[in-house]
Amino acid sequence: MPTISIFYGILVQMFFDDHAPPHFHVRYAEYRAQINIQTLEIIEGNLPRTALSLVRQWATEHQAELVENWTLCVQMQSPKKIAPLP
């Protein structure tokens, strides 16, 4: 599973040929979550409140890139790296 961004100990990843709805995976310490790209809501798993807030801030800034990466992954192509939060 390619890691597309890392910030504050948070890993953002996407699977190739993953299931709908369009989403990305987040790993933070022992926490795991899948986040819907459109709504930025947790589909599965959980994250601490602060980590979720940072992920949502990052995803809001990079939503178009996330959609593009989703399309690449569905086509079994490598997603592009996305800049982390400053």
Rosetta blueprint (number, residue, H / E / L):
1 M L
2 P L
3 T E
4 I E
5 S E
6 I E
7 F E
8 Y L
9 G L
10 I E
11 L E
12 V E
13 Q E
14 M L
15 F L
16 F L
17 D L
18 D L
19 H L
20 A L
21 P L
22 P L
23 H E
24 F E
25 H E
26 V E
27 R E
28 Y E
29 A L
30 E L
31 Y E
32 R E
33 A E
34 Q E
35 I E
36 N E
37 I L
38 Q L
39 T L
40 L L
41 E L
42 I E
43 I E
44 E E
45 G E
46 N E
47 L L
48 P L
49 R H
50 T H
51 A H
52 L H
53 S H
54 L H
55 V H
56 R H
57 Q H
58 W H
59 A H
60 T H
61 E H
62 H L
63 Q H
64 A H
65 E H
66 L H
67 V H
68 E H
69 N H
70 W H
71 T H
72 L H
73 C H
74 V H
75 Q L
76 M L
77 Q L
78 S L
79 P L
80 K L
81 K L
82 I L
83 A L
84 P L
85 L L
86 P L
